[in-house]
Amino acid sequence: MQSNFKSQCQSCGMPLKNGEESGTENDGSKSSKYCHYCYKDGAFVSPDMTIDDMKKVLDDTVGKDGVKGKVLAWMGKMQLPGLERWRNSKE
Ligand SMILES: [Zn+2]
């Protein structure tokens, strides 16, 4: 893994800039691994989500923003299998 991949959500792949997008641990501290869309109070917001569900989320959010969004969604989907949350998941 390259070091510039460190500060991105390990669930959805979105960049975590300045901690503003970071999720929270159950003691209220910021998570260094996950964004607040995926992770809140020390747990995943959608614990039953699969990698395919996350791909759909990307299509339904960033993927809606024209051609640029489609490219971003595609790139996001490509990196999902390398993220910590999905690395050990069975497809
Ligand atoms: Zn996330």
PDB file of the backbone (N, CA, C, O) and the ligand in Angstrom, with CONECT records:
HET     ZN  A 101       1
ATOM      1  N   MET A   1       0.827  -1.211   0.000  1.00  0.00           N
ATOM      2  CA  MET A   1       0.000   0.000   0.000  1.00  0.00           C
ATOM      3  C   MET A   1       0.862   1.262   0.000  1.00  0.00           C
ATOM      4  O   MET A   1       1.861   1.348   0.715  1.00  0.00           O
ATOM      5  N   GLN A   2       0.470   2.209  -0.788  1.00  0.00           N
ATOM      6  CA  GLN A   2       1.193   3.471  -0.796  1.00  0.00           C
ATOM      7  C   GLN A   2       0.695   4.350   0.343  1.00  0.00           C
ATOM      8  O   GLN A   2      -0.466   4.262   0.743  1.00  0.00           O
ATOM      9  N   SER A   3       1.579   5.197   0.862  1.00  0.00           N
ATOM     10  CA  SER A   3       1.232   5.962   2.046  1.00  0.00           C
ATOM     11  C   SER A   3       0.139   6.993   1.773  1.00  0.00           C
ATOM     12  O   SER A   3      -0.565   7.400   2.697  1.00  0.00           O
ATOM     13  N   ASN A   4      -0.010   7.419   0.529  1.00  0.00           N
ATOM     14  CA  ASN A   4      -1.032   8.433   0.264  1.00  0.00           C
ATOM     15  C   ASN A   4      -2.440   7.849   0.279  1.00  0.00           C
ATOM     16  O   ASN A   4      -3.419   8.575   0.103  1.00  0.00           O
ATOM     17  N   PHE A   5      -2.542   6.536   0.491  1.00  0.00           N
ATOM     18  CA  PHE A   5      -3.856   5.928   0.625  1.00  0.00           C
ATOM     19  C   PHE A   5      -4.283   5.864   2.085  1.00  0.00           C
ATOM     20  O   PHE A   5      -5.390   5.426   2.400  1.00  0.00           O
ATOM     21  N   LYS A   6      -3.395   6.304   2.971  1.00  0.00           N
ATOM     22  CA  LYS A   6      -3.644   6.144   4.391  1.00  0.00           C
ATOM     23  C   LYS A   6      -4.882   6.907   4.856  1.00  0.00           C
ATOM     24  O   LYS A   6      -5.699   6.371   5.605  1.00  0.00           O
ATOM     25  N   SER A   7      -5.022   8.156   4.412  1.00  0.00           N
ATOM     26  CA  SER A   7      -6.093   8.976   4.961  1.00  0.00           C
ATOM     27  C   SER A   7      -7.336   8.938   4.082  1.00  0.00           C
ATOM     28  O   SER A   7      -7.812   9.967   3.601  1.00  0.00           O
ATOM     29  N   GLN A   8      -7.844   7.742   3.887  1.00  0.00           N
ATOM     30  CA  GLN A   8      -9.134   7.607   3.220  1.00  0.00           C
ATOM     31  C   GLN A   8      -9.955   6.621   4.031  1.00  0.00           C
ATOM     32  O   GLN A   8      -9.420   5.758   4.727  1.00  0.00           O
ATOM     33  N   CYS A   9     -11.258   6.771   3.925  1.00  0.00           N
ATOM     34  CA  CYS A   9     -12.136   5.884   4.658  1.00  0.00           C
ATOM     35  C   CYS A   9     -11.896   4.442   4.212  1.00  0.00           C
ATOM     36  O   CYS A   9     -11.901   4.146   3.017  1.00  0.00           O
ATOM     37  N   GLN A  10     -11.686   3.548   5.184  1.00  0.00           N
ATOM     38  CA  GLN A  10     -11.409   2.146   4.858  1.00  0.00           C
ATOM     39  C   GLN A  10     -12.687   1.351   4.623  1.00  0.00           C
ATOM     40  O   GLN A  10     -12.668   0.120   4.623  1.00  0.00           O
ATOM     41  N   SER A  11     -13.798   2.059   4.423  1.00  0.00           N
ATOM     42  CA  SER A  11     -15.063   1.411   4.105  1.00  0.00           C
ATOM     43  C   SER A  11     -15.567   1.853   2.735  1.00  0.00           C
ATOM     44  O   SER A  11     -15.919   1.018   1.902  1.00  0.00           O
ATOM     45  N   CYS A  12     -15.603   3.181   2.497  1.00  0.00           N
ATOM     46  CA  CYS A  12     -16.135   3.673   1.221  1.00  0.00           C
ATOM     47  C   CYS A  12     -15.055   4.291   0.338  1.00  0.00           C
ATOM     48  O   CYS A  12     -15.290   4.524  -0.847  1.00  0.00           O
ATOM     49  N   GLY A  13     -13.869   4.561   0.901  1.00  0.00           N
ATOM     50  CA  GLY A  13     -12.765   5.065   0.096  1.00  0.00           C
ATOM     51  C   GLY A  13     -12.709   6.577  -0.036  1.00  0.00           C
ATOM     52  O   GLY A  13     -11.842   7.101  -0.735  1.00  0.00           O
ATOM     53  N   MET A  14     -13.611   7.284   0.618  1.00  0.00           N
ATOM     54  CA  MET A  14     -13.573   8.723   0.472  1.00  0.00           C
ATOM     55  C   MET A  14     -12.408   9.329   1.270  1.00  0.00           C
ATOM     56  O   MET A  14     -12.072   8.840   2.349  1.00  0.00           O
ATOM     57  N   PRO A  15     -11.793  10.394   0.735  1.00  0.00           N
ATOM     58  CA  PRO A  15     -10.639  10.978   1.414  1.00  0.00           C
ATOM     59  C   PRO A  15     -11.037  11.597   2.751  1.00  0.00           C
ATOM     60  O   PRO A  15     -12.093  12.219   2.864  1.00  0.00           O
ATOM     61  N   LEU A  16     -10.194  11.427   3.755  1.00  0.00           N
ATOM     62  CA  LEU A  16     -10.449  12.019   5.065  1.00  0.00           C
ATOM     63  C   LEU A  16      -9.509  13.212   5.234  1.00  0.00           C
ATOM     64  O   LEU A  16      -8.348  13.058   5.612  1.00  0.00           O
ATOM     65  N   LYS A  17     -10.029  14.386   4.951  1.00  0.00           N
ATOM     66  CA  LYS A  17      -9.203  15.583   5.046  1.00  0.00           C
ATOM     67  C   LYS A  17      -9.379  16.250   6.402  1.00  0.00           C
ATOM     68  O   LYS A  17     -10.509  16.473   6.838  1.00  0.00           O
ATOM     69  N   ASN A  18      -8.308  16.562   7.057  1.00  0.00           N
ATOM     70  CA  ASN A  18      -8.318  17.337   8.307  1.00  0.00           C
ATOM     71  C   ASN A  18      -9.223  16.751   9.389  1.00  0.00           C
ATOM     72  O   ASN A  18      -9.545  17.440  10.357  1.00  0.00           O
ATOM     73  N   GLY A  19      -9.628  15.516   9.246  1.00  0.00           N
ATOM     74  CA  GLY A  19     -10.474  14.909  10.267  1.00  0.00           C
ATOM     75  C   GLY A  19     -11.923  15.355  10.220  1.00  0.00           C
ATOM     76  O   GLY A  19     -12.741  14.846  10.986  1.00  0.00           O
ATOM     77  N   GLU A  20     -12.267  16.290   9.345  1.00  0.00           N
ATOM     78  CA  GLU A  20     -13.650  16.780   9.307  1.00  0.00           C
ATOM     79  C   GLU A  20     -14.636  15.697   8.900  1.00  0.00           C
ATOM     80  O   GLU A  20     -15.772  15.664   9.374  1.00  0.00           O
ATOM     81  N   GLU A  21     -14.192  14.817   8.021  1.00  0.00           N
ATOM     82  CA  GLU A  21     -15.076  13.765   7.533  1.00  0.00           C
ATOM     83  C   GLU A  21     -14.982  12.505   8.365  1.00  0.00           C
ATOM     84  O   GLU A  21     -15.650  11.516   8.064  1.00  0.00           O
ATOM     85  N   SER A  22     -14.163  12.521   9.410  1.00  0.00           N
ATOM     86  CA  SER A  22     -13.913  11.310  10.177  1.00  0.00           C
ATOM     87  C   SER A  22     -15.129  10.875  10.977  1.00  0.00           C
ATOM     88  O   SER A  22     -15.903  11.701  11.461  1.00  0.00           O
ATOM     89  N   GLY A  23     -15.282   9.555  11.108  1.00  0.00           N
ATOM     90  CA  GLY A  23     -16.306   9.013  11.987  1.00  0.00           C
ATOM     91  C   GLY A  23     -15.859   9.131  13.437  1.00  0.00           C
ATOM     92  O   GLY A  23     -14.763   9.620  13.711  1.00  0.00           O
ATOM     93  N   THR A  24     -16.691   8.692  14.358  1.00  0.00           N
ATOM     94  CA  THR A  24     -16.358   8.811  15.777  1.00  0.00           C
ATOM     95  C   THR A  24     -16.315   7.452  16.462  1.00  0.00           C
ATOM     96  O   THR A  24     -17.081   6.546  16.135  1.00  0.00           O
ATOM     97  N   GLU A  25     -15.402   7.334  17.419  1.00  0.00           N
ATOM     98  CA  GLU A  25     -15.329   6.134  18.258  1.00  0.00           C
ATOM     99  C   GLU A  25     -16.342   6.271  19.389  1.00  0.00           C
ATOM    100  O   GLU A  25     -16.904   7.347  19.593  1.00  0.00           O
ATOM    101  N   ASN A  26     -16.581   5.176  20.132  1.00  0.00           N
ATOM    102  CA  ASN A  26     -17.619   5.276  21.160  1.00  0.00           C
ATOM    103  C   ASN A  26     -17.218   6.151  22.351  1.00  0.00           C
ATOM    104  O   ASN A  26     -18.057   6.455  23.199  1.00  0.00           O
ATOM    105  N   ASP A  27     -15.935   6.561  22.424  1.00  0.00           N
ATOM    106  CA  ASP A  27     -15.558   7.527  23.458  1.00  0.00           C
ATOM    107  C   ASP A  27     -15.579   8.959  22.916  1.00  0.00           C
ATOM    108  O   ASP A  27     -15.154   9.893  23.596  1.00  0.00           O
ATOM    109  N   GLY A  28     -16.076   9.121  21.692  1.00  0.00           N
ATOM    110  CA  GLY A  28     -16.207  10.456  21.125  1.00  0.00           C
ATOM    111  C   GLY A  28     -15.008  10.938  20.330  1.00  0.00           C
ATOM    112  O   GLY A  28     -15.069  11.989  19.693  1.00  0.00           O
ATOM    113  N   SER A  29     -13.901  10.171  20.357  1.00  0.00           N
ATOM    114  CA  SER A  29     -12.727  10.578  19.590  1.00  0.00           C
ATOM    115  C   SER A  29     -12.934  10.282  18.106  1.00  0.00           C
ATOM    116  O   SER A  29     -13.811   9.505  17.729  1.00  0.00           O
ATOM    117  N   LYS A  30     -12.103  10.922  17.269  1.00  0.00           N
ATOM    118  CA  LYS A  30     -12.233  10.738  15.823  1.00  0.00           C
ATOM    119  C   LYS A  30     -11.629   9.412  15.392  1.00  0.00           C
ATOM    120  O   LYS A  30     -10.596   8.988  15.911  1.00  0.00           O
ATOM    121  N   SER A  31     -12.271   8.772  14.454  1.00  0.00           N
ATOM    122  CA  SER A  31     -11.706   7.569  13.863  1.00  0.00           C
ATOM    123  C   SER A  31     -10.689   7.968  12.812  1.00  0.00           C
ATOM    124  O   SER A  31     -10.928   8.888  12.030  1.00  0.00           O
ATOM    125  N   SER A  32      -9.555   7.282  12.789  1.00  0.00           N
ATOM    126  CA  SER A  32      -8.556   7.568  11.756  1.00  0.00           C
ATOM    127  C   SER A  32      -8.774   6.707  10.528  1.00  0.00           C
ATOM    128  O   SER A  32      -8.065   6.849   9.532  1.00  0.00           O
ATOM    129  N   LYS A  33      -9.749   5.819  10.593  1.00  0.00           N
ATOM    130  CA  LYS A  33      -9.941   4.855   9.510  1.00  0.00           C
ATOM    131  C   LYS A  33     -11.203   5.076   8.696  1.00  0.00           C
ATOM    132  O   LYS A  33     -11.229   4.792   7.499  1.00  0.00           O
ATOM    133  N   TYR A  34     -12.249   5.583   9.338  1.00  0.00           N
ATOM    134  CA  TYR A  34     -13.540   5.612   8.662  1.00  0.00           C
ATOM    135  C   TYR A  34     -14.172   7.001   8.687  1.00  0.00           C
ATOM    136  O   TYR A  34     -13.916   7.801   9.588  1.00  0.00           O
ATOM    137  N   CYS A  35     -15.004   7.271   7.677  1.00  0.00           N
ATOM    138  CA  CYS A  35     -15.703   8.546   7.610  1.00  0.00           C
ATOM    139  C   CYS A  35     -17.003   8.483   8.417  1.00  0.00           C
ATOM    140  O   CYS A  35     -17.427   7.413   8.852  1.00  0.00           O
ATOM    141  N   HIS A  36     -17.624   9.650   8.606  1.00  0.00           N
ATOM    142  CA  HIS A  36     -18.819   9.686   9.456  1.00  0.00           C
ATOM    143  C   HIS A  36     -20.045   9.125   8.754  1.00  0.00           C
ATOM    144  O   HIS A  36     -21.058   8.859   9.401  1.00  0.00           O
ATOM    145  N   TYR A  37     -19.969   8.938   7.427  1.00  0.00           N
ATOM    146  CA  TYR A  37     -21.091   8.297   6.730  1.00  0.00           C
ATOM    147  C   TYR A  37     -21.117   6.802   7.024  1.00  0.00           C
ATOM    148  O   TYR A  37     -22.182   6.184   7.060  1.00  0.00           O
ATOM    149  N   CYS A  38     -19.935   6.226   7.235  1.00  0.00           N
ATOM    150  CA  CYS A  38     -19.823   4.783   7.421  1.00  0.00           C
ATOM    151  C   CYS A  38     -19.753   4.374   8.881  1.00  0.00           C
ATOM    152  O   CYS A  38     -20.173   3.273   9.239  1.00  0.00           O
ATOM    153  N   TYR A  39     -19.226   5.254   9.732  1.00  0.00           N
ATOM    154  CA  TYR A  39     -18.825   4.848  11.074  1.00  0.00           C
ATOM    155  C   TYR A  39     -19.186   5.907  12.087  1.00  0.00           C
ATOM    156  O   TYR A  39     -18.816   7.073  11.941  1.00  0.00           O
ATOM    157  N   LYS A  40     -19.915   5.499  13.124  1.00  0.00           N
ATOM    158  CA  LYS A  40     -20.390   6.447  14.110  1.00  0.00           C
ATOM    159  C   LYS A  40     -20.406   5.781  15.476  1.00  0.00           C
ATOM    160  O   LYS A  40     -20.870   4.648  15.605  1.00  0.00           O
ATOM    161  N   ASP A  41     -19.907   6.468  16.496  1.00  0.00           N
ATOM    162  CA  ASP A  41     -19.924   5.967  17.872  1.00  0.00           C
ATOM    163  C   ASP A  41     -19.330   4.560  17.984  1.00  0.00           C
ATOM    164  O   ASP A  41     -19.850   3.720  18.719  1.00  0.00           O
ATOM    165  N   GLY A  42     -18.255   4.311  17.262  1.00  0.00           N
ATOM    166  CA  GLY A  42     -17.529   3.052  17.406  1.00  0.00           C
ATOM    167  C   GLY A  42     -18.098   1.874  16.647  1.00  0.00           C
ATOM    168  O   GLY A  42     -17.670   0.739  16.858  1.00  0.00           O
ATOM    169  N   ALA A  43     -19.069   2.120  15.753  1.00  0.00           N
ATOM    170  CA  ALA A  43     -19.660   1.011  15.002  1.00  0.00           C
ATOM    171  C   ALA A  43     -20.013   1.464  13.588  1.00  0.00           C
ATOM    172  O   ALA A  43     -20.219   2.652  13.339  1.00  0.00           O
ATOM    173  N   PHE A  44     -20.080   0.514  12.679  1.00  0.00           N
ATOM    174  CA  PHE A  44     -20.505   0.848  11.330  1.00  0.00           C
ATOM    175  C   PHE A  44     -21.966   1.272  11.319  1.00  0.00           C
ATOM    176  O   PHE A  44     -22.794   0.682  12.015  1.00  0.00           O
ATOM    177  N   VAL A  45     -22.283   2.292  10.531  1.00  0.00           N
ATOM    178  CA  VAL A  45     -23.662   2.759  10.423  1.00  0.00           C
ATOM    179  C   VAL A  45     -24.532   1.655   9.813  1.00  0.00           C
ATOM    180  O   VAL A  45     -25.667   1.441  10.239  1.00  0.00           O
ATOM    181  N   SER A  46     -23.993   0.965   8.821  1.00  0.00           N
ATOM    182  CA  SER A  46     -24.713  -0.156   8.198  1.00  0.00           C
ATOM    183  C   SER A  46     -23.869  -1.418   8.325  1.00  0.00           C
ATOM    184  O   SER A  46     -23.153  -1.789   7.395  1.00  0.00           O
ATOM    185  N   PRO A  47     -23.956  -2.084   9.493  1.00  0.00           N
ATOM    186  CA  PRO A  47     -23.075  -3.233   9.755  1.00  0.00           C
ATOM    187  C   PRO A  47     -23.307  -4.415   8.823  1.00  0.00           C
ATOM    188  O   PRO A  47     -22.405  -5.232   8.634  1.00  0.00           O
ATOM    189  N   ASP A  48     -24.488  -4.521   8.244  1.00  0.00           N
ATOM    190  CA  ASP A  48     -24.781  -5.666   7.372  1.00  0.00           C
ATOM    191  C   ASP A  48     -24.438  -5.418   5.913  1.00  0.00           C
ATOM    192  O   ASP A  48     -24.690  -6.264   5.055  1.00  0.00           O
ATOM    193  N   MET A  49     -23.874  -4.278   5.642  1.00  0.00           N
ATOM    194  CA  MET A  49     -23.569  -3.910   4.265  1.00  0.00           C
ATOM    195  C   MET A  49     -22.519  -4.852   3.656  1.00  0.00           C
ATOM    196  O   MET A  49     -21.581  -5.274   4.333  1.00  0.00           O
ATOM    197  N   THR A  50     -22.691  -5.164   2.398  1.00  0.00           N
ATOM    198  CA  THR A  50     -21.688  -5.951   1.685  1.00  0.00           C
ATOM    199  C   THR A  50     -20.954  -5.034   0.717  1.00  0.00           C
ATOM    200  O   THR A  50     -21.347  -3.886   0.512  1.00  0.00           O
ATOM    201  N   ILE A  51     -19.890  -5.553   0.128  1.00  0.00           N
ATOM    202  CA  ILE A  51     -19.121  -4.752  -0.817  1.00  0.00           C
ATOM    203  C   ILE A  51     -19.983  -4.378  -2.029  1.00  0.00           C
ATOM    204  O   ILE A  51     -19.802  -3.311  -2.616  1.00  0.00           O
ATOM    205  N   ASP A  52     -20.917  -5.255  -2.400  1.00  0.00           N
ATOM    206  CA  ASP A  52     -21.809  -4.922  -3.520  1.00  0.00           C
ATOM    207  C   ASP A  52     -22.773  -3.800  -3.158  1.00  0.00           C
ATOM    208  O   ASP A  52     -23.106  -2.962  -3.997  1.00  0.00           O
ATOM    209  N   ASP A  53     -23.226  -3.789  -1.887  1.00  0.00           N
ATOM    210  CA  ASP A  53     -24.074  -2.689  -1.428  1.00  0.00           C
ATOM    211  C   ASP A  53     -23.305  -1.372  -1.511  1.00  0.00           C
ATOM    212  O   ASP A  53     -23.850  -0.347  -1.919  1.00  0.00           O
ATOM    213  N   MET A  54     -22.028  -1.416  -1.116  1.00  0.00           N
ATOM    214  CA  MET A  54     -21.233  -0.196  -1.143  1.00  0.00           C
ATOM    215  C   MET A  54     -21.032   0.300  -2.574  1.00  0.00           C
ATOM    216  O   MET A  54     -21.024   1.507  -2.818  1.00  0.00           O
ATOM    217  N   LYS A  55     -20.874  -0.614  -3.506  1.00  0.00           N
ATOM    218  CA  LYS A  55     -20.760  -0.226  -4.925  1.00  0.00           C
ATOM    219  C   LYS A  55     -22.016   0.487  -5.380  1.00  0.00           C
ATOM    220  O   LYS A  55     -21.950   1.473  -6.114  1.00  0.00           O
ATOM    221  N   LYS A  56     -23.176  -0.020  -4.937  1.00  0.00           N
ATOM    222  CA  LYS A  56     -24.445   0.619  -5.297  1.00  0.00           C
ATOM    223  C   LYS A  56     -24.532   2.025  -4.702  1.00  0.00           C
ATOM    224  O   LYS A  56     -24.999   2.960  -5.353  1.00  0.00           O
ATOM    225  N   VAL A  57     -24.074   2.158  -3.458  1.00  0.00           N
ATOM    226  CA  VAL A  57     -24.091   3.471  -2.817  1.00  0.00           C
ATOM    227  C   VAL A  57     -23.260   4.461  -3.642  1.00  0.00           C
ATOM    228  O   VAL A  57     -23.675   5.599  -3.862  1.00  0.00           O
ATOM    229  N   LEU A  58     -22.102   4.020  -4.087  1.00  0.00           N
ATOM    230  CA  LEU A  58     -21.250   4.903  -4.890  1.00  0.00           C
ATOM    231  C   LEU A  58     -21.956   5.312  -6.183  1.00  0.00           C
ATOM    232  O   LEU A  58     -21.899   6.473  -6.587  1.00  0.00           O
ATOM    233  N   ASP A  59     -22.617   4.357  -6.826  1.00  0.00           N
ATOM    234  CA  ASP A  59     -23.365   4.676  -8.052  1.00  0.00           C
ATOM    235  C   ASP A  59     -24.489   5.669  -7.779  1.00  0.00           C
ATOM    236  O   ASP A  59     -24.758   6.561  -8.584  1.00  0.00           O
ATOM    237  N   ASP A  60     -25.145   5.497  -6.622  1.00  0.00           N
ATOM    238  CA  ASP A  60     -26.307   6.331  -6.305  1.00  0.00           C
ATOM    239  C   ASP A  60     -25.932   7.697  -5.742  1.00  0.00           C
ATOM    240  O   ASP A  60     -26.789   8.576  -5.645  1.00  0.00           O
ATOM    241  N   THR A  61     -24.677   7.892  -5.370  1.00  0.00           N
ATOM    242  CA  THR A  61     -24.262   9.186  -4.829  1.00  0.00           C
ATOM    243  C   THR A  61     -23.361   9.895  -5.829  1.00  0.00           C
ATOM    244  O   THR A  61     -23.852  10.662  -6.658  1.00  0.00           O
ATOM    245  N   VAL A  62     -22.063   9.659  -5.772  1.00  0.00           N
ATOM    246  CA  VAL A  62     -21.149  10.323  -6.712  1.00  0.00           C
ATOM    247  C   VAL A  62     -21.454   9.977  -8.167  1.00  0.00           C
ATOM    248  O   VAL A  62     -21.232  10.797  -9.058  1.00  0.00           O
ATOM    249  N   GLY A  63     -21.963   8.766  -8.412  1.00  0.00           N
ATOM    250  CA  GLY A  63     -22.239   8.320  -9.770  1.00  0.00           C
ATOM    251  C   GLY A  63     -23.339   9.094 -10.473  1.00  0.00           C
ATOM    252  O   GLY A  63     -23.497   9.002 -11.691  1.00  0.00           O
ATOM    253  N   LYS A  64     -24.098   9.858  -9.698  1.00  0.00           N
ATOM    254  CA  LYS A  64     -25.201  10.619 -10.299  1.00  0.00           C
ATOM    255  C   LYS A  64     -24.731  11.929 -10.910  1.00  0.00           C
ATOM    256  O   LYS A  64     -25.478  12.582 -11.639  1.00  0.00           O
ATOM    257  N   ASP A  65     -23.500  12.314 -10.616  1.00  0.00           N
ATOM    258  CA  ASP A  65     -22.996  13.620 -11.014  1.00  0.00           C
ATOM    259  C   ASP A  65     -22.377  13.577 -12.411  1.00  0.00           C
ATOM    260  O   ASP A  65     -21.180  13.815 -12.572  1.00  0.00           O
ATOM    261  N   GLY A  66     -23.191  13.274 -13.412  1.00  0.00           N
ATOM    262  CA  GLY A  66     -22.748  13.320 -14.802  1.00  0.00           C
ATOM    263  C   GLY A  66     -21.612  12.360 -15.118  1.00  0.00           C
ATOM    264  O   GLY A  66     -21.400  11.372 -14.414  1.00  0.00           O
ATOM    265  N   VAL A  67     -20.888  12.666 -16.186  1.00  0.00           N
ATOM    266  CA  VAL A  67     -19.801  11.794 -16.642  1.00  0.00           C
ATOM    267  C   VAL A  67     -18.681  11.759 -15.605  1.00  0.00           C
ATOM    268  O   VAL A  67     -18.102  10.707 -15.332  1.00  0.00           O
ATOM    269  N   LYS A  68     -18.390  12.919 -15.036  1.00  0.00           N
ATOM    270  CA  LYS A  68     -17.334  12.997 -14.027  1.00  0.00           C
ATOM    271  C   LYS A  68     -17.683  12.112 -12.837  1.00  0.00           C
ATOM    272  O   LYS A  68     -16.823  11.415 -12.298  1.00  0.00           O
ATOM    273  N   GLY A  69     -18.950  12.144 -12.429  1.00  0.00           N
ATOM    274  CA  GLY A  69     -19.405  11.320 -11.317  1.00  0.00           C
ATOM    275  C   GLY A  69     -19.274   9.837 -11.625  1.00  0.00           C
ATOM    276  O   GLY A  69     -18.891   9.045 -10.764  1.00  0.00           O
ATOM    277  N   LYS A  70     -19.593   9.469 -12.859  1.00  0.00           N
ATOM    278  CA  LYS A  70     -19.493   8.064 -13.254  1.00  0.00           C
ATOM    279  C   LYS A  70     -18.052   7.581 -13.168  1.00  0.00           C
ATOM    280  O   LYS A  70     -17.782   6.460 -12.736  1.00  0.00           O
ATOM    281  N   VAL A  71     -17.128   8.449 -13.588  1.00  0.00           N
ATOM    282  CA  VAL A  71     -15.709   8.095 -13.512  1.00  0.00           C
ATOM    283  C   VAL A  71     -15.280   7.946 -12.051  1.00  0.00           C
ATOM    284  O   VAL A  71     -14.580   7.001 -11.689  1.00  0.00           O
ATOM    285  N   LEU A  72     -15.715   8.900 -11.217  1.00  0.00           N
ATOM    286  CA  LEU A  72     -15.363   8.845  -9.794  1.00  0.00           C
ATOM    287  C   LEU A  72     -15.942   7.599  -9.130  1.00  0.00           C
ATOM    288  O   LEU A  72     -15.276   6.941  -8.332  1.00  0.00           O
ATOM    289  N   ALA A  73     -17.188   7.286  -9.470  1.00  0.00           N
ATOM    290  CA  ALA A  73     -17.817   6.101  -8.898  1.00  0.00           C
ATOM    291  C   ALA A  73     -17.075   4.841  -9.338  1.00  0.00           C
ATOM    292  O   ALA A  73     -16.872   3.916  -8.552  1.00  0.00           O
ATOM    293  N   TRP A  74     -16.679   4.826 -10.602  1.00  0.00           N
ATOM    294  CA  TRP A  74     -15.937   3.676 -11.128  1.00  0.00           C
ATOM    295  C   TRP A  74     -14.603   3.518 -10.397  1.00  0.00           C
ATOM    296  O   TRP A  74     -14.225   2.417  -9.997  1.00  0.00           O
ATOM    297  N   MET A  75     -13.899   4.638 -10.233  1.00  0.00           N
ATOM    298  CA  MET A  75     -12.619   4.583  -9.531  1.00  0.00           C
ATOM    299  C   MET A  75     -12.815   4.143  -8.082  1.00  0.00           C
ATOM    300  O   MET A  75     -12.017   3.380  -7.536  1.00  0.00           O
ATOM    301  N   GLY A  76     -13.893   4.639  -7.470  1.00  0.00           N
ATOM    302  CA  GLY A  76     -14.193   4.255  -6.091  1.00  0.00           C
ATOM    303  C   GLY A  76     -14.429   2.756  -5.978  1.00  0.00           C
ATOM    304  O   GLY A  76     -13.934   2.101  -5.061  1.00  0.00           O
ATOM    305  N   LYS A  77     -15.196   2.226  -6.933  1.00  0.00           N
ATOM    306  CA  LYS A  77     -15.515   0.799  -6.892  1.00  0.00           C
ATOM    307  C   LYS A  77     -14.271  -0.056  -7.092  1.00  0.00           C
ATOM    308  O   LYS A  77     -14.148  -1.136  -6.515  1.00  0.00           O
ATOM    309  N   MET A  78     -13.338   0.444  -7.926  1.00  0.00           N
ATOM    310  CA  MET A  78     -12.104  -0.282  -8.167  1.00  0.00           C
ATOM    311  C   MET A  78     -11.268  -0.432  -6.897  1.00  0.00           C
ATOM    312  O   MET A  78     -10.600  -1.447  -6.703  1.00  0.00           O
ATOM    313  N   GLN A  79     -11.309   0.588  -6.032  1.00  0.00           N
ATOM    314  CA  GLN A  79     -10.439   0.541  -4.851  1.00  0.00           C
ATOM    315  C   GLN A  79     -11.072  -0.161  -3.658  1.00  0.00           C
ATOM    316  O   GLN A  79     -10.382  -0.473  -2.688  1.00  0.00           O
ATOM    317  N   LEU A  80     -12.380  -0.412  -3.718  1.00  0.00           N
ATOM    318  CA  LEU A  80     -13.056  -1.026  -2.564  1.00  0.00           C
ATOM    319  C   LEU A  80     -12.412  -2.338  -2.086  1.00  0.00           C
ATOM    320  O   LEU A  80     -12.221  -2.509  -0.882  1.00  0.00           O
ATOM    321  N   PRO A  81     -12.072  -3.267  -2.990  1.00  0.00           N
ATOM    322  CA  PRO A  81     -11.539  -4.548  -2.496  1.00  0.00           C
ATOM    323  C   PRO A  81     -10.236  -4.406  -1.718  1.00  0.00           C
ATOM    324  O   PRO A  81      -9.871  -5.309  -0.966  1.00  0.00           O
ATOM    325  N   GLY A  82      -9.522  -3.281  -1.887  1.00  0.00           N
ATOM    326  CA  GLY A  82      -8.270  -3.086  -1.158  1.00  0.00           C
ATOM    327  C   GLY A  82      -8.447  -2.412   0.185  1.00  0.00           C
ATOM    328  O   GLY A  82      -7.495  -2.302   0.957  1.00  0.00           O
ATOM    329  N   LEU A  83      -9.656  -1.961   0.470  1.00  0.00           N
ATOM    330  CA  LEU A  83      -9.891  -1.267   1.731  1.00  0.00           C
ATOM    331  C   LEU A  83     -10.064  -2.272   2.876  1.00  0.00           C
ATOM    332  O   LEU A  83     -10.494  -3.409   2.680  1.00  0.00           O
ATOM    333  N   GLU A  84      -9.710  -1.802   4.078  1.00  0.00           N
ATOM    334  CA  GLU A  84      -9.648  -2.709   5.219  1.00  0.00           C
ATOM    335  C   GLU A  84     -10.962  -3.433   5.505  1.00  0.00           C
ATOM    336  O   GLU A  84     -10.972  -4.612   5.860  1.00  0.00           O
ATOM    337  N   ARG A  85     -12.063  -2.708   5.346  1.00  0.00           N
ATOM    338  CA  ARG A  85     -13.357  -3.327   5.686  1.00  0.00           C
ATOM    339  C   ARG A  85     -13.678  -4.513   4.783  1.00  0.00           C
ATOM    340  O   ARG A  85     -14.331  -5.464   5.215  1.00  0.00           O
ATOM    341  N   TRP A  86     -13.225  -4.463   3.534  1.00  0.00           N
ATOM    342  CA  TRP A  86     -13.634  -5.467   2.551  1.00  0.00           C
ATOM    343  C   TRP A  86     -12.543  -6.464   2.217  1.00  0.00           C
ATOM    344  O   TRP A  86     -12.792  -7.448   1.520  1.00  0.00           O
ATOM    345  N   ARG A  87     -11.329  -6.219   2.710  1.00  0.00           N
ATOM    346  CA  ARG A  87     -10.195  -7.026   2.291  1.00  0.00           C
ATOM    347  C   ARG A  87     -10.390  -8.506   2.572  1.00  0.00           C
ATOM    348  O   ARG A  87      -9.935  -9.359   1.810  1.00  0.00           O
ATOM    349  N   ASN A  88     -11.074  -8.806   3.681  1.00  0.00           N
ATOM    350  CA  ASN A  88     -11.269 -10.209   4.050  1.00  0.00           C
ATOM    351  C   ASN A  88     -12.670 -10.717   3.729  1.00  0.00           C
ATOM    352  O   ASN A  88     -13.040 -11.831   4.101  1.00  0.00           O
ATOM    353  N   SER A  89     -13.445  -9.884   3.034  1.00  0.00           N
ATOM    354  CA  SER A  89     -14.824 -10.298   2.797  1.00  0.00           C
ATOM    355  C   SER A  89     -14.892 -11.308   1.663  1.00  0.00           C
ATOM    356  O   SER A  89     -14.150 -11.223   0.684  1.00  0.00           O
ATOM    357  N   LYS A  90     -15.800 -12.264   1.817  1.00  0.00           N
ATOM    358  CA  LYS A  90     -15.987 -13.255   0.774  1.00  0.00           C
ATOM    359  C   LYS A  90     -17.000 -12.726  -0.204  1.00  0.00           C
ATOM    360  O   LYS A  90     -18.045 -12.203   0.185  1.00  0.00           O
ATOM    361  N   GLU A  91     -16.690 -12.862  -1.476  1.00  0.00           N
ATOM    362  CA  GLU A  91     -17.606 -12.351  -2.501  1.00  0.00           C
ATOM    363  C   GLU A  91     -18.606 -13.421  -2.878  1.00  0.00           C
ATOM    364  O   GLU A  91     -19.466 -13.190  -3.728  1.00  0.00           O
TER     365      GLU A  91
HETATM  366 ZN    ZN A 101     -16.793   5.915   4.490  1.00  0.00          ZN2+
END
